[in-house]
Amino acid sequence: MAGGFGLALLLVTSVGTAAYFSIEKLTDNQQWVEHTYRVLDTVYATADGMKDVERGRRSYLLTRDASYLTLYESGSQQAITGLRSLRQLTTDNPIQQQQLTKLEPLIAQKLAILQQSIADLNQREINQSLQSQLTAQGSQLQRQIQSLLLEISKTERTLLEQRLHTTRSSVQATKAIVLVGSLFSLGLLIGVYNLLRREIALRTQVEATLQQINNELEDRVSQRTAELTQANLRLTAEITEREQAQAQLRQAKADLEHRVQERTQELLQTNQQLQTSETKFRYLAETIEEVFWISDPQAQQLVYVSPAYSTIWGRSIAALYENFQEWMQAIHPDDRDRVEQAYFHGVNQGLYDQEYRVLRPDGSVCWVHDRGFPIASENDQIQWVTGIAEDITSRKQAEAALRESEDRFRSAFDNAPIGIALVSLDGRWLKVNPALCDILGYSEAELLTKTFQDITHPEDLDADINYMNQLLAGEIRSYTLKKRYIDRWEHIIWILLDASLIRDAQGQPKYFISQIQDITERQAIEQTKNEFISVVSHELRTPLTSIRGSLGLLATGVYDHKPEKARRMIEIALTDSERLCRLVNDILDLERLESGRITLVKESADLETLLQRSVEAMQASADAAQVTLTVLPMTTMQVWVAPDAIIQTLTNLISNAIKFSPPHSTITLRTEPYPDWVTVAVHDQGRGIPLDKIESIFGRFQQVEAADAGQKGGTGLGLAICKTIIQQHGGRIWVDSEVGSGSTFYFTLPRRELPTLKPTA
């Protein structure tokens, strides 16, 4: 009995399994049948659209009713939409795709002809010849279109018949499987039922025999009757239990059939969900730009890789499936060991995240960011590794360009010859370069603790802040301002500030960028130039006024009969003219020397000879002033100088000494040699120079006393010229003086040619 039940259960399970697979095949065939019907409907719709186009055009031709153009346009749209739908629905059928490739230009040409025909109809004068020609061409194209649509529909109907036949076969097979399974199940149940009846009949026969034996032996074994009665009761109970078991078996069979039906339905739904999920997965994996991959780390085999691999790696996917190591071999040798170790040792911990270079077959290099994630089985063993790799070449190139740009900016910022700074909106120094630190005397750390307001001269702060507010308001893009800073040692520094505002991508202010030039020296030069112009104007105006006055009096004829007075006016004009000439010559000499337009040609010269020539040149002036010129004895020595320039220096110093020396005094010239230099001294016994004038007398237009220019006839430029000449020889000039005891002017000259002569005064 147990074997019968087991066999029944096995048979029911087999029938359910066979029915499931048959139903799945039937479902797939049904979908293809529905697909074919959609294709045929689309073909018919396209044909109807072309008919509506032709009908609308003909009706409009006959009636000129614009409402027929709506039929024409809707038909045209229906035909075009039908073509697009056919192109999508028949992607699995190359033959139909070829037919559509022929059909599309015919329909386009047909529509163009009809459109041209309608356009011609809209003209005031209809070209009957053109209409006939267009009608003939349209008819020919219509026949070709109908022929192709007929071929497409025939092909689809053939496919429909094949798929319907396959579907009917699947239905018949499913019915046969269910019928055969049901018959086998019914036969098995009948067999079980017959076995039960046979057993019951056998038991009944045994009971009859026992009853007969019991009747025969009743007299002899009366006590045995009770035992047989008990046995009969037990047998009855057993039969009852068997009947209950049969009822339970029938219920179990019904439950099993119900569960088979439910499971079959669940499997069908699950299969449909799996197909949908697989379709979505493949669409996602095959359309993303990144490479999606799945590998088996145990077998070192690739399970799946998306088509983007061919784009990024430039290699065949088929070759990668055949040889999983091709992926590793394509990695740049400098990155390969690192990536291999990370993949095989780090992926078990979920730590595979690498950036590396790929060598493409064409020799180009591509940067890739590759990440992998392990997928464990139920026993926590790594079963798969899924990952995604993206092309980051553009990002790497952008990062390299950014680094190069930052390096260039940092180099330009740090090595700029002028001060550059980034300043916050509230005036704090955010970043400063070394040049700015040198200008202000602060270290970078010290300067970053301050604001520009802290070091700006109070008188210049309002103008600077006003410009900043204009920048923040967007009224100006940049500004240039000459202002004063106060350095670390409380010195005033003139600077030229160029400032602009940097904004973020949203146009919000971020910080100011400032370029700062130290123009202290330039400012001093401009001030000196202004003072020089003022003094020159005054010095030129004085003799010119005198000359003009003298000549003006002569021109009036006042002194026509006073020759002595007239001669005196002429002498005054001549004296002031000579003074004016000396002034102009001294100014020109000084400017040429300081501007470098005069090149001093140096040579080896005998110093004693230069002193003697200077004394000889000034001897007449000395005699007139009753002053003695003396050159102290000296050893013969050569100096590296421009002889004429040194003689000019000596004559200027001797001339000044003569002017301020009393009669019968002596002017002494002496020298003191050193290994590389020689010091020349010009000593007089004049009135001396006050201590507060010692430094200033070497400036332009400087006199010890304001009246000296008029009384002594000097221009105030002689010592400035001397200083410039000596500095261009690499020497220095200075004076020692005591009021009432005379003055001694010193200057140094090189004894040999030096590579570089630096002014030391």
NUTI-148715 format. One line per 8 residues: number of its first residue (from 0); their letters; for each residue x, y, z of C-alpha. Coordinates in nm, 3 decimals. Last residue first. Layout:
<rs>
NUM) A) X Y Z; ... $
</rs>
This chain:
<rs>
760) ATPKLTPL) 7.885 10.722 -0.085; 7.983 10.363 -0.158; 7.912 10.344 -0.529; 7.978 9.994 -0.663; 8.254 9.929 -0.915; 8.240 9.589 -1.078; 8.533 9.408 -1.234; 8.791 9.656 -1.096 $
752) ERRPLTFY) 9.058 9.829 -1.303; 9.347 9.943 -1.087; 9.431 10.218 -0.835; 9.066 10.300 -0.769; 8.986 10.658 -0.664; 8.872 10.799 -0.329; 8.743 11.147 -0.237; 8.815 11.390 0.043 $
744) FTSGSGVE) 8.717 11.756 0.095; 8.893 11.935 0.381; 8.737 12.250 0.530; 8.859 12.562 0.707; 8.912 12.656 1.073; 8.641 12.917 1.135; 8.356 12.663 1.134; 8.501 12.314 1.145 $
736) SDVWIRGG) 8.502 12.088 0.842; 8.552 11.731 0.730; 8.403 11.656 0.387; 8.296 11.348 0.193; 8.337 11.173 -0.143; 8.312 10.802 -0.226; 8.458 10.582 -0.496; 8.325 10.339 -0.759 $
728) HQQIITKC) 8.438 10.562 -1.045; 8.075 10.645 -1.122; 8.044 10.748 -0.758; 8.333 10.994 -0.801; 8.167 11.156 -1.104; 7.825 11.182 -0.934; 7.971 11.335 -0.616; 8.171 11.592 -0.812 $
720) IALGLGTG) 7.862 11.692 -1.012; 7.664 11.738 -0.689; 7.959 11.941 -0.550; 7.945 12.178 -0.847; 7.565 12.216 -0.866; 7.507 12.514 -0.633; 7.541 12.754 -0.924; 7.829 12.960 -0.788 $
712) GKQGADAA) 7.890 13.331 -0.843; 8.041 13.397 -0.504; 7.819 13.691 -0.402; 7.498 13.593 -0.575; 7.504 13.223 -0.510; 7.663 13.273 -0.170; 7.370 13.479 -0.039; 7.168 13.169 0.059 $
704) EVQQFRGF) 7.446 13.042 0.283; 7.616 12.705 0.279; 7.477 12.656 -0.071; 7.282 12.364 -0.216; 7.157 12.386 -0.571; 7.166 12.006 -0.608; 7.283 11.806 -0.311; 7.643 11.759 -0.197 $
696) ISEIKDLP) 7.601 12.048 0.049; 7.329 11.856 0.236; 7.546 11.622 0.442; 7.783 11.876 0.604; 7.520 12.153 0.629; 7.407 12.083 0.989; 7.770 12.079 1.104; 7.835 12.431 0.978 $
688) IGRGQDHV) 8.096 12.456 0.699; 8.435 12.626 0.729; 8.535 12.993 0.694; 8.833 12.927 0.470; 9.171 12.770 0.534; 9.147 12.515 0.253; 9.223 12.143 0.221; 9.173 11.930 -0.092 $
680) AVTVWDPY) 9.230 11.559 -0.012; 9.279 11.262 -0.250; 9.247 10.908 -0.114; 9.403 10.623 -0.312; 9.252 10.284 -0.345; 9.343 9.919 -0.393; 9.649 9.880 -0.166; 9.609 10.223 -0.002 $
672) PETRLTIT) 9.769 10.556 -0.095; 9.719 10.893 0.081; 9.719 11.203 -0.139; 9.762 11.577 -0.083; 9.632 11.906 -0.225; 9.676 12.219 -0.011; 9.501 12.554 -0.047; 9.698 12.833 0.120 $
664) SHPPSFKI) 9.586 13.168 0.260; 9.713 13.511 0.153; 9.359 13.633 0.083; 9.073 13.452 0.265; 8.946 13.122 0.128; 8.575 13.075 0.037; 8.595 13.130 -0.337; 8.939 12.965 -0.370 $
656) ANSILNTL) 8.818 12.647 -0.196; 8.511 12.631 -0.422; 8.732 12.661 -0.731; 8.972 12.396 -0.594; 8.680 12.152 -0.545; 8.538 12.226 -0.891; 8.886 12.206 -1.047; 8.949 11.869 -0.881 $
648) TQIIADPA) 8.618 11.722 -1.002; 8.672 11.854 -1.358; 9.026 11.706 -1.352; 8.874 11.375 -1.243; 8.623 11.386 -1.532; 8.897 11.471 -1.783; 9.116 11.182 -1.664; 8.848 10.905 -1.675 $
640) VWVQMTTM) 9.000 10.687 -1.405; 9.207 10.383 -1.314; 9.485 10.535 -1.096; 9.862 10.512 -1.133; 10.105 10.608 -0.859; 10.429 10.805 -0.834; 10.509 10.884 -0.477; 10.387 11.212 -0.334 $
632) PLVTLTVQ) 10.509 11.560 -0.254; 10.238 11.800 -0.137; 10.057 12.000 -0.404; 10.022 12.367 -0.311; 9.789 12.640 -0.440; 9.842 12.986 -0.288; 9.555 13.235 -0.268; 9.575 13.602 -0.365 $
624) AADASAQM) 9.218 13.585 -0.509; 9.343 13.684 -0.855; 9.636 13.447 -0.817; 9.402 13.161 -0.730; 9.181 13.231 -1.031; 9.490 13.232 -1.257; 9.621 12.911 -1.102; 9.296 12.719 -1.153 $
616) AEVSRQLL) 9.394 12.533 -1.472; 9.753 12.491 -1.354; 9.629 12.338 -1.028; 9.409 12.092 -1.220; 9.697 11.997 -1.451; 9.924 11.942 -1.151; 9.672 11.718 -0.976; 9.615 11.507 -1.289 $
608) TELDASEK) 9.989 11.470 -1.340; 10.031 11.356 -0.981; 9.760 11.090 -1.033; 9.927 10.927 -1.334; 9.655 10.773 -1.548; 9.534 10.418 -1.631; 9.223 10.443 -1.840; 8.853 10.502 -1.797 $
600) VLTIRGSE) 8.610 10.609 -2.065; 8.326 10.770 -1.872; 8.008 10.717 -2.070; 7.787 11.024 -2.078; 7.421 10.941 -2.144; 7.416 10.757 -1.810; 7.120 10.954 -1.675; 7.320 11.078 -1.375 $
592) LRELDLID) 7.615 11.197 -1.580; 7.406 11.354 -1.854; 7.186 11.528 -1.597; 7.486 11.664 -1.408; 7.660 11.791 -1.721; 7.339 11.952 -1.849; 7.273 12.126 -1.517; 7.634 12.241 -1.495 $
584) NVLRCLRE) 7.623 12.376 -1.851; 7.295 12.560 -1.787; 7.425 12.714 -1.465; 7.756 12.810 -1.622; 7.572 12.971 -1.913; 7.345 13.163 -1.674; 7.643 13.283 -1.472; 7.810 13.397 -1.794 $
576) SDTLAIEI) 7.488 13.578 -1.892; 7.465 13.730 -1.543; 7.818 13.870 -1.578; 7.750 13.996 -1.931; 7.425 14.169 -1.828; 7.599 14.332 -1.531; 7.892 14.437 -1.752; 7.647 14.585 -2.007 $
568) MRRAKEPK) 7.468 14.782 -1.736; 7.806 14.913 -1.610; 7.902 15.011 -1.965; 7.576 15.210 -1.991; 7.645 15.383 -1.662; 7.997 15.476 -1.773; 7.868 15.587 -2.113; 7.615 15.828 -1.973 $
560) HDYVGTAL) 7.478 16.018 -2.272; 7.283 15.725 -2.411; 7.214 15.601 -2.058; 6.839 15.660 -2.053; 6.813 15.537 -2.411; 6.515 15.308 -2.333; 6.700 15.009 -2.477; 6.983 15.046 -2.230 $
552) LGLSGRIS) 6.735 15.029 -1.943; 6.576 14.716 -2.092; 6.915 14.559 -2.145; 6.996 14.593 -1.777; 6.651 14.479 -1.664; 6.643 14.182 -1.902; 6.988 14.072 -1.790; 6.891 14.099 -1.423 $
544) TLPTRLEH) 6.564 13.918 -1.477; 6.747 13.648 -1.675; 7.002 13.616 -1.397; 6.725 13.556 -1.135; 6.482 13.354 -1.353; 6.734 13.080 -1.421; 6.802 13.017 -1.053; 6.433 13.034 -0.966 $
536) SVVSIFEN) 6.327 12.797 -1.241; 6.619 12.571 -1.155; 6.510 12.573 -0.791; 6.149 12.483 -0.873; 6.254 12.223 -1.128; 6.494 12.071 -0.876; 6.226 12.072 -0.605; 5.991 11.893 -0.841 $
528) KTQEIAQR) 6.267 11.654 -0.941; 6.354 11.592 -0.577; 5.989 11.516 -0.502; 5.970 11.290 -0.804; 6.292 11.118 -0.695; 6.158 11.075 -0.343; 5.837 10.929 -0.483; 6.039 10.696 -0.706 $
520) ETIDQIQS) 6.242 10.588 -0.404; 5.928 10.521 -0.203; 5.760 10.353 -0.499; 5.732 10.004 -0.344; 5.489 9.824 -0.569; 5.183 9.642 -0.434; 4.959 9.414 -0.638; 4.635 9.330 -0.457 $
512) IFYKPQGQ) 4.384 9.049 -0.494; 4.059 9.098 -0.303; 3.848 8.815 -0.165; 3.533 8.608 -0.221; 3.261 8.842 -0.353; 2.943 8.660 -0.472; 2.898 8.626 -0.849; 2.749 8.277 -0.830 $
504) ADRILSAD) 3.068 8.122 -0.971; 3.275 8.299 -0.704; 3.402 8.659 -0.716; 3.756 8.799 -0.709; 3.785 9.174 -0.655; 4.064 9.395 -0.795; 4.346 9.599 -0.651; 4.649 9.784 -0.794 $
496) LLIWIIHE) 4.836 9.966 -0.514; 5.137 10.194 -0.574; 5.338 10.221 -0.253; 5.504 10.497 -0.049; 5.665 10.365 0.266; 5.652 10.554 0.594; 5.883 10.412 0.858; 5.731 10.282 1.183 $
488) WRDIYRKK) 5.995 10.006 1.208; 5.752 9.732 1.102; 5.637 9.932 0.803; 5.378 10.210 0.783; 5.210 10.209 0.442; 5.138 10.513 0.224; 4.914 10.549 -0.078; 4.909 10.571 -0.455 $
480) LTYSRIEG) 4.588 10.406 -0.572; 4.493 10.197 -0.873; 4.141 10.054 -0.901; 3.965 9.746 -1.030; 3.630 9.632 -1.173; 3.429 9.943 -1.081; 3.065 9.998 -0.976; 3.019 9.635 -0.875 $
472) ALLQNMYN) 2.907 9.727 -0.523; 3.199 9.533 -0.373; 3.444 9.718 -0.599; 3.292 10.055 -0.508; 3.319 9.963 -0.139; 3.688 9.881 -0.189; 3.747 10.220 -0.358; 3.594 10.398 -0.057 $
464) IDADLDEP) 3.805 10.187 0.180; 4.126 10.299 0.004; 4.024 10.667 0.004; 3.936 10.652 0.373; 4.266 10.486 0.471; 4.506 10.735 0.307; 4.531 10.990 0.593; 4.550 10.713 0.853 $
456) HTIDQFTK) 4.860 10.561 0.688; 4.782 10.196 0.612; 4.952 9.933 0.832; 4.663 9.830 1.059; 4.398 9.890 0.788; 4.568 9.625 0.574; 4.480 9.378 0.845; 4.721 9.194 1.073 $
448) TLLEAESY) 4.782 8.837 1.193; 4.884 8.728 0.841; 5.166 8.986 0.849; 5.334 8.825 1.147; 5.327 8.477 0.994; 5.463 8.609 0.662; 5.749 8.787 0.837; 5.724 9.164 0.857 $
440) GLIDCLAP) 5.967 9.418 0.710; 5.697 9.590 0.503; 5.867 9.576 0.161; 6.044 9.247 0.229; 5.716 9.085 0.341; 5.553 9.213 0.022; 5.830 9.056 -0.188; 5.799 8.728 0.002 $
432) NVKLWRGD) 5.435 8.677 -0.108; 5.126 8.731 0.103; 4.818 8.518 0.166; 4.498 8.583 0.361; 4.579 8.936 0.487; 4.272 9.054 0.675; 4.081 9.352 0.530; 3.719 9.261 0.606 $
424) LSVLAIGI) 3.659 9.126 0.255; 3.968 8.910 0.284; 4.296 9.011 0.120; 4.509 8.803 -0.118; 4.851 8.959 -0.155; 5.116 9.041 -0.415; 5.425 9.255 -0.352; 5.645 9.324 -0.652 $
416) PANDFASR) 5.937 9.125 -0.792; 5.711 8.820 -0.826; 5.885 8.502 -0.716; 5.625 8.370 -0.469; 5.317 8.465 -0.672; 5.466 8.368 -1.008; 5.577 8.034 -0.864; 5.243 7.983 -0.689 $
408) FRDESERL) 5.052 8.077 -1.005; 5.265 7.848 -1.218; 5.233 7.567 -0.964; 4.857 7.622 -0.941; 4.828 7.612 -1.320; 5.037 7.294 -1.333; 4.826 7.140 -1.058; 4.508 7.243 -1.238 $
400) AAEAQKRS) 4.637 7.103 -1.568; 4.726 6.777 -1.393; 4.384 6.764 -1.226; 4.211 6.839 -1.558; 4.412 6.566 -1.728; 4.323 6.326 -1.447; 3.955 6.421 -1.474; 3.959 6.377 -1.851 $
392) TIDEAIGT) 4.126 6.037 -1.816; 3.873 5.924 -1.556; 3.718 5.642 -1.764; 3.495 5.439 -1.531; 3.518 5.085 -1.397; 3.232 4.911 -1.213; 3.246 4.597 -1.006; 3.087 4.271 -0.914 $
384) VWQIQDNE) 3.278 3.990 -0.742; 3.106 3.656 -0.717; 3.090 3.360 -0.479; 3.288 3.480 -0.179; 3.201 3.227 0.095; 2.963 3.334 0.372; 2.784 2.994 0.380; 2.475 3.146 0.213 $
376) SAIPFGRD) 2.690 3.283 -0.070; 2.889 3.607 -0.057; 2.896 3.889 -0.312; 3.224 4.086 -0.313; 3.235 4.451 -0.432; 3.489 4.585 -0.682; 3.593 4.939 -0.781; 3.795 5.057 -1.083 $
368) HVWCVSGD) 3.886 5.420 -1.164; 4.054 5.413 -1.506; 4.313 5.643 -1.671; 4.366 5.584 -2.045; 4.700 5.574 -2.226; 4.732 5.579 -2.604; 4.950 5.328 -2.787; 4.689 5.220 -3.044 $
360) PRLVRYEQ) 4.644 4.888 -2.861; 4.540 5.072 -2.545; 4.762 5.085 -2.237; 4.545 5.121 -1.928; 4.644 5.340 -1.633; 4.535 5.288 -1.274; 4.296 5.407 -1.005; 4.198 5.144 -0.750 $
352) DYLGQNVG) 3.917 5.052 -0.512; 3.916 4.688 -0.396; 3.858 4.691 -0.020; 3.559 4.457 0.013; 3.748 4.236 0.256; 3.773 3.949 0.010; 3.852 4.207 -0.264; 4.173 4.313 -0.093 $
344) HFYAQEVR) 4.402 4.018 -0.160; 4.334 3.922 -0.521; 4.230 4.267 -0.644; 4.468 4.484 -0.441; 4.766 4.263 -0.524; 4.686 4.272 -0.896; 4.630 4.649 -0.889; 4.963 4.720 -0.715 $
336) DRDDPHIA) 5.155 4.480 -0.937; 5.006 4.629 -1.257; 5.048 5.001 -1.187; 5.402 5.066 -1.321; 5.349 4.804 -1.592; 5.040 4.994 -1.725; 4.735 4.766 -1.719; 4.654 4.576 -2.041 $
328) QMWEQFNE) 4.803 4.253 -1.901; 4.555 4.259 -1.611; 4.252 4.272 -1.838; 4.408 4.010 -2.069; 4.431 3.783 -1.762; 4.065 3.678 -1.805; 4.152 3.504 -2.130; 3.864 3.368 -2.340 $
320) YLAAISRG) 3.609 3.612 -2.200; 3.857 3.896 -2.251; 3.912 3.794 -2.614; 3.537 3.806 -2.674; 3.519 4.155 -2.520; 3.763 4.283 -2.784; 4.002 4.563 -2.689; 4.003 4.945 -2.693 $
312) WITSYAPS) 4.009 4.947 -2.312; 3.756 5.230 -2.275; 3.533 5.168 -2.577; 3.560 4.787 -2.584; 3.487 4.772 -2.210; 3.175 4.988 -2.259; 3.007 4.673 -2.398; 2.942 4.539 -2.043 $
304) VYVLQQAQ) 3.141 4.255 -1.888; 3.002 3.924 -1.756; 3.127 3.601 -1.594; 3.502 3.658 -1.616; 3.708 3.370 -1.481; 3.963 3.344 -1.205; 3.794 3.016 -1.099; 3.783 3.125 -0.733 $
296) PDSIWFVE) 3.749 3.494 -0.810; 3.442 3.444 -1.033; 3.392 3.776 -1.211; 3.114 4.027 -1.279; 3.172 4.350 -1.475; 3.009 4.688 -1.542; 3.224 4.920 -1.756; 3.112 5.284 -1.734 $
288) EITEALYR) 2.932 5.468 -2.016; 2.598 5.313 -1.923; 2.388 5.167 -2.204; 2.479 4.797 -2.196; 2.461 4.750 -1.819; 2.132 4.937 -1.783; 1.960 4.763 -2.074; 2.099 4.426 -1.963 $
280) FKTESTQL) 1.975 4.476 -1.609; 1.633 4.595 -1.720; 1.588 4.292 -1.947; 1.711 4.059 -1.672; 1.461 4.208 -1.428; 1.174 4.169 -1.675; 1.273 3.807 -1.747; 1.305 3.736 -1.376 $
272) QQNTQLLE) 0.964 3.893 -1.310; 0.808 3.675 -1.583; 0.971 3.364 -1.438; 0.850 3.453 -1.090; 0.494 3.500 -1.218; 0.501 3.162 -1.397; 0.659 2.995 -1.095; 0.392 3.139 -0.867 $
264) QTREQVRH) 0.115 3.009 -1.094; 0.269 2.662 -1.104; 0.310 2.672 -0.727; -0.059 2.756 -0.683; -0.165 2.477 -0.918; 0.068 2.229 -0.752; -0.060 2.340 -0.410; -0.419 2.274 -0.517 $
256) ELDAKAQR) -0.326 1.930 -0.655; -0.146 1.848 -0.333; -0.443 1.959 -0.121; -0.676 1.736 -0.324; -0.437 1.443 -0.288; -0.403 1.505 0.084; -0.780 1.507 0.120; -0.805 1.175 -0.064 $
248) LQAQAQER) -0.529 1.030 0.153; -0.707 1.152 0.469; -1.020 0.973 0.356; -0.822 0.657 0.289; -0.662 0.681 0.632; -1.006 0.711 0.789; -1.112 0.396 0.605; -0.798 0.221 0.730 $
240) ETIEATLR) -0.875 0.326 1.087; -1.223 0.188 1.056; -1.084 -0.138 0.920; -0.847 -0.155 1.215; -1.133 -0.098 1.456; -1.329 -0.377 1.294; -1.032 -0.610 1.320; -0.996 -0.527 1.688 $
232) LNAQTLEA) -1.362 -0.602 1.745; -1.330 -0.929 1.558; -1.032 -1.027 1.769; -1.232 -0.954 2.082; -1.510 -1.172 1.956; -1.259 -1.441 1.869; -1.131 -1.434 2.227; -1.483 -1.455 2.367 $
224) TRQSVRDE) -1.557 -1.746 2.145; -1.250 -1.940 2.258; -1.404 -1.999 2.602; -1.666 -2.203 2.435; -1.399 -2.430 2.294; -1.556 -2.777 2.271; -1.916 -2.682 2.224; -1.844 -2.399 1.995 $
216) LENNIQQL) -1.592 -2.602 1.795; -1.806 -2.648 1.486; -1.970 -2.304 1.519; -1.631 -2.137 1.570; -1.486 -2.315 1.272; -1.772 -2.184 1.066; -1.730 -1.836 1.209; -1.357 -1.853 1.141 $
208) TAEVQTRL) -1.423 -1.949 0.784; -1.671 -1.664 0.748; -1.422 -1.419 0.907; -1.152 -1.536 0.667; -1.383 -1.480 0.373; -1.462 -1.127 0.501; -1.090 -1.056 0.545; -1.025 -1.165 0.191 $
200) AIERRLLN) -1.306 -0.948 0.064; -1.162 -0.650 0.255; -0.817 -0.718 0.111; -0.957 -0.746 -0.235; -1.155 -0.426 -0.188; -0.842 -0.242 -0.070; -0.640 -0.373 -0.361; -0.917 -0.267 -0.596 $
192) YVGILLGL) -0.908 0.089 -0.452; -0.531 0.107 -0.492; -0.566 -0.003 -0.851; -0.842 0.253 -0.910; -0.618 0.522 -0.762; -0.334 0.423 -0.994; -0.564 0.430 -1.292; -0.690 0.776 -1.197 $
184) SFLSGVLV) -0.333 0.905 -1.157; -0.231 0.755 -1.489; -0.537 0.904 -1.653; -0.468 1.245 -1.497; -0.106 1.239 -1.606; -0.204 1.136 -1.959; -0.462 1.415 -1.972; -0.229 1.680 -1.830 $
176) IAKTAQVS) 0.052 1.581 -2.065; -0.183 1.555 -2.361; -0.337 1.894 -2.286; 0.008 2.052 -2.261; 0.117 1.886 -2.585; -0.201 1.999 -2.760; -0.149 2.355 -2.633; 0.219 2.350 -2.740 $
168) SRTTHLRQ) 0.122 2.220 -3.082; -0.142 2.490 -3.109; 0.121 2.751 -3.014; 0.369 2.614 -3.270; 0.098 2.623 -3.537; 0.006 2.974 -3.433; 0.378 3.069 -3.452; 0.414 2.924 -3.800 $
160) ELLTRETK) 0.088 3.080 -3.917; 0.191 3.415 -3.771; 0.537 3.394 -3.932; 0.368 3.334 -4.267; 0.130 3.621 -4.191; 0.431 3.840 -4.107; 0.600 3.756 -4.438; 0.278 3.816 -4.628 $
152) SIELLLSQ) 0.229 4.148 -4.446; 0.583 4.260 -4.541; 0.533 4.148 -4.902; 0.201 4.333 -4.919; 0.359 4.646 -4.771; 0.633 4.619 -5.036; 0.380 4.583 -5.319; 0.162 4.862 -5.182 $
144) IQRQLQSG) 0.466 5.092 -5.170; 0.570 4.997 -5.525; 0.217 5.056 -5.653; 0.196 5.389 -5.469; 0.535 5.492 -5.616; 0.405 5.431 -5.970; 0.083 5.618 -5.892; 0.275 5.910 -5.741 $
136) QATLQSQL) 0.505 5.936 -6.046; 0.205 5.942 -6.276; 0.021 6.197 -6.060; 0.332 6.417 -6.040; 0.367 6.415 -6.421; 0.002 6.493 -6.466; 0.016 6.774 -6.212; 0.331 6.917 -6.373 $
128) SQNIERQN) 0.158 6.921 -6.712; -0.152 7.080 -6.564; 0.046 7.363 -6.410; -0.220 7.531 -6.205; -0.240 7.911 -6.217; -0.325 8.082 -5.889; -0.091 7.857 -5.692; -0.241 7.642 -5.415 $
120) LDAISQQL) -0.268 7.350 -5.653; 0.109 7.363 -5.704; 0.163 7.330 -5.327; -0.077 7.036 -5.322; 0.121 6.863 -5.598; 0.451 6.937 -5.424; 0.313 6.783 -5.104; 0.195 6.479 -5.298 $
112) IALKQAIL) 0.537 6.441 -5.457; 0.712 6.480 -5.118; 0.477 6.226 -4.961; 0.558 5.974 -5.236; 0.932 6.041 -5.202; 0.916 5.983 -4.825; 0.702 5.671 -4.880; 0.952 5.538 -5.134 $
104) PELKTLQQ) 1.250 5.632 -4.912; 1.101 5.431 -4.620; 0.995 5.122 -4.818; 1.338 4.998 -4.931; 1.486 5.013 -4.580; 1.158 4.868 -4.454; 1.205 4.563 -4.676; 1.561 4.521 -4.548 $
96) QQIPNDTT) 1.437 4.543 -4.187; 1.171 4.282 -4.270; 1.439 4.041 -4.385; 1.660 4.115 -4.083; 1.380 4.016 -3.838; 1.456 4.078 -3.468; 1.440 4.460 -3.514; 1.093 4.408 -3.659 $
88) LQRLSRLG) 0.886 4.594 -3.395; 1.114 4.903 -3.385; 1.128 4.963 -3.762; 0.756 4.878 -3.788; 0.678 5.142 -3.523; 0.883 5.405 -3.711; 0.709 5.317 -4.038; 0.366 5.333 -3.871 $
80) TIAQQSGS) 0.442 5.677 -3.730; 0.534 5.800 -4.079; 0.216 5.650 -4.229; -0.009 5.787 -3.952; 0.149 6.134 -3.985; 0.083 6.132 -4.359; -0.274 6.011 -4.302; -0.333 6.283 -4.045 $
72) EYLTLYSA) -0.193 6.543 -4.288; -0.405 6.427 -4.581; -0.722 6.397 -4.374; -0.656 6.750 -4.242; -0.595 6.860 -4.600; -0.944 6.733 -4.678; -1.083 7.007 -4.453; -0.926 7.266 -4.687 $
64) DRTLLYSR) -1.197 7.203 -4.950; -1.041 7.261 -5.295; -1.315 7.025 -5.416; -1.147 6.804 -5.678; -0.783 6.848 -5.586; -0.869 6.848 -5.213; -1.051 6.519 -5.260; -0.754 6.375 -5.452 $
56) RGREVDKM) -0.503 6.486 -5.184; -0.715 6.359 -4.896; -0.772 6.021 -5.068; -0.398 5.983 -5.146; -0.299 6.066 -4.787; -0.583 5.857 -4.647; -0.461 5.561 -4.859; -0.106 5.614 -4.732 $
48) GDATAYVT) -0.237 5.614 -4.374; -0.442 5.299 -4.442; -0.125 5.125 -4.565; 0.059 5.234 -4.251; -0.230 5.117 -4.033; -0.236 4.782 -4.214; 0.139 4.739 -4.157; 0.096 4.844 -3.790 $
40) DLVRYTHE) -0.184 4.592 -3.742; 0.034 4.324 -3.902; 0.325 4.408 -3.669; 0.094 4.406 -3.367; -0.046 4.067 -3.471; 0.309 3.934 -3.501; 0.390 4.052 -3.145; 0.073 3.885 -3.016 $
32) VWQQNDTL) 0.184 3.558 -3.176; 0.534 3.604 -3.027; 0.379 3.651 -2.682; 0.162 3.337 -2.727; 0.470 3.133 -2.815; 0.642 3.244 -2.492; 0.331 3.158 -2.286; 0.302 2.813 -2.447 $
24) KEISFYAA) 0.667 2.742 -2.370; 0.607 2.832 -2.006; 0.286 2.623 -2.001; 0.475 2.318 -2.131; 0.749 2.366 -1.872; 0.491 2.387 -1.595; 0.283 2.092 -1.724; 0.591 1.870 -1.725 $
16) TGVSTVLL) 0.665 1.964 -1.366; 0.306 1.911 -1.253; 0.285 1.569 -1.427; 0.610 1.460 -1.266; 0.487 1.567 -0.922; 0.156 1.379 -0.968; 0.343 1.066 -1.078; 0.577 1.079 -0.781 $
8) LALGFGGA) 0.284 1.113 -0.540; 0.102 0.820 -0.699; 0.415 0.602 -0.682; 0.458 0.684 -0.318; 0.093 0.596 -0.244; 0.126 0.264 -0.423; 0.449 0.182 -0.241; 0.281 0.245 0.092 $
0) M) 0.000 0.000 0.000 $
</rs>
